[in-house]
Amino acid sequence: MTDPIYLDYAATTPVDSSALEAMLPHFRDNFGNPSSIHRWGRNAEKAIEQARRDIAAVLNCRPAELVLTSGGTESDNYALRGAALAMREAGRGNHLITTAIEHHAVLHTARQLAEHYGFALTVLPVDDCGRVRLADVEAAIRPDTVLISVMYANNEMGAIQPIAKIAALARAHGVLTHTDAVQAASQLALDVQELGVDMLAIGAHKFYGPKGVGALYIRRDTPIVPSQTGGGHERGRRAGTSNVPYIVGMAAALGLTAQRREADNARYRRLTGRLIEAVTQIPDARLTGHPTGRLPNSASFVFRNIDGNELLMRLDLEGIAASSGSACKTGDPEPSDVILALGFDRSWALGSLRLTVGRGTTEGEIERTIGVVTRVVGEMRG
Amino acid sequence: MSGGVDSSVAAALLKEQGHEVIGLMMRLWSEPGAHTAQGDPAHNRCCSPDAIANARYVAGMFDIPFYVVDAQEMFRRTVVDFFVDGYAGGVTPNPCMECNRHIRWEFLLNKALSLGATHLATGHYARVRSALPENGRDVPAERLRQGDAPAGDAPAGDAPPGRLYELLKSVDDKKDQSYVLSVMGQAQLRHAMFPVGEFTKPQIRELARKFNLPVAERPDSQDLCFLADNDYRRFLAEHAPQVVRPGPIVDSSGKVLGRHQGLAFYTIGQRKGIGLAAAEPLYVLTTDPERNALVVGPVTGLGQTTMRVGRINWVGGAPPTRPFECTVKIRYKAAERPCTVTPLEGSRAGVALKEPARDVTPGQGAVFYDGDVCLGGGTILK
């Protein structure tokens, strides 16, 4: 087989070398517990507080407004559960709003809050380009609404959501806004003042940082109950000894990502533009998501009457790493909620394919991929 | 690959022989909403999360790509419905044979071939021998494959025309599974490989140790993979209540002796659990679905020397034209019995047993052998 091609950067990214270099001293040399009083402790604490400041600079927030977590899923879980419970306790209400295209880290947490904690839940639809309509948001807000959670950009089809407008609308009604920025963080500006959100979640491995570390921005004075109780770390909101090397790695990766953003995005647009142009030439193939309002690195499609799981297997056997909307690893044939939410019927929705490019992607790889996808889809249709 | 020892060793052997191997597991239907005794959601025994994890791990050890393919709907339709329909029709069906007929050697074989494979290998204890008919039966498949392999790029599965593929018992008589594979014909056998069939079970265990396979040996089970708790009576009561109708127990003269719980709960030759007190032990002699009656009598009423067999698959392709002598297995674990087979119209045959058998059970498979060679098989008719 010729060299395999990785086109699944939305799933995860390799750790950037400079981020890895930044992490290494904190495994053995600077190994102290940041909570300790002595110099080892102070040195470790210095490392995470510097990292916190670096992340805060990218998010344009105060360092104290960041809770460092184990990743995007934890950040999303904490935002919803922590704020919903605190808002209800403060007598603000009992109603949550989210969307049909959220990552399960949000959607399943919202459902759990509805099913086990007695919250009312509204799940908003999207238009056929995968975007939430402001009118739907406005119509869904009730006097007892406490929290709206809308993702910044969708992981399956890259559609970018009008977060700043949603947040302004929510604020006018005294409702908190959370955004899952996990997929967006590698490519979109994360300025929480411009976005106007109260909470924003990121996970480092999506932007060339290590797996197992993330952050949640929580605007000052946002009601939230602690997610983990114990030693009072993270200002009492998340107890547990800080993962110093990973936090340092996340900060380094995020700083680099912000710095390279424009140049990376321009290159991604060229690469995905070529993919979209060529793959939509295949009969009965369609782009999913918004034609322009999408993450620059994301090209997602549906093919009518194609088994998406089998397409991924065949691409894998051809050396191309791609993804689809459904949980293909377990062989579950159910179409993705997100693709169904776009209005595709099953004959289309089962045949989804997501190709996401990254810093390592070359034009040659894109051309080879176009050839293989076109041939394999043709073979599958016999 | 099931994650169990046999298919794991099969994969390892093929890899060791230098084949390019792809691991496949099927997601099969299981009772919706059912739970195990421990309260966990019940899964089909063949594809529980643990089994998937095990198989995936084994595949990883040998650098084998591993995919789970969905067959739930087809399995429900061709195996589970067949099972229920069999009981509804007053016979004791063998769903494992149907699974091999429709799922493994049709659906999965086609899937494998469409992925570019030349063969489908399983962990069954059986053997395939390919022989030129004029060479008789004593030419080992391996020698023929090596010696007469088609030149050029022709896939190994495309043997020259005229070659006969035979299904043989495994070398381990106790483990032999040719009974459930008797549904296979030439179109399947030419693509089939049974690597473990050349070994005894103790040798396979030894090989598993040699390959360092982590697979814990699961107890051999004749229970059905789709039952949550191995209780087919409960399954029928819940999923096919129409086949669980209480009715009269009668003797051979038609005299009513008591009530039965549903014909599906009894098998021919059964003595225990009839629930009647009598001077001499009573056995289930037959059922009368028209009257929903269970016919019982003394042991002298059991035993028959003739039976009709339908839906016969002849492994060699052409049905025999004249009566011939061979042996027959009338249940998976039954001993072979000498018999004379008289071919009839419409894939049927009359079978005369040399000695009367007490457990001739309509719905079970009757599988014919000439020594180690499985000639084919069908379903015992009422």
Contacts between the chains, C-beta under 8 A, distances in Angstrom:
chain1	res1	chain2	res2	distance
A	309	B	67	7.6
A	309	B	69	7.0
A	309	B	70	7.0
A	310	B	69	7.5
A	310	B	111	7.6
A	310	B	114	7.6
A	310	B	115	7.7
A	313	B	65	7.8
A	313	B	67	4.8
A	313	B	69	8.0
A	313	B	115	6.4
A	314	B	115	6.5
A	316	B	65	6.1
A	316	B	67	7.9
A	317	B	22	7.0
A	317	B	65	6.5
A	317	B	115	6.5
A	317	B	116	6.8
A	328	B	68	8.0
A	329	B	68	6.8
A	330	B	27	7.0
A	330	B	52	6.6
A	330	B	68	5.7
A	331	B	25	7.3
A	331	B	26	7.5
A	331	B	27	3.9
A	331	B	47	7.7
A	331	B	67	7.5
A	331	B	68	3.1
A	331	B	69	5.5
A	331	B	70	4.7
A	332	B	27	7.1
A	332	B	70	6.8
A	333	B	27	8.0
A	333	B	70	4.1
A	333	B	72	7.3
A	333	B	73	7.9
A	380	B	114	7.7
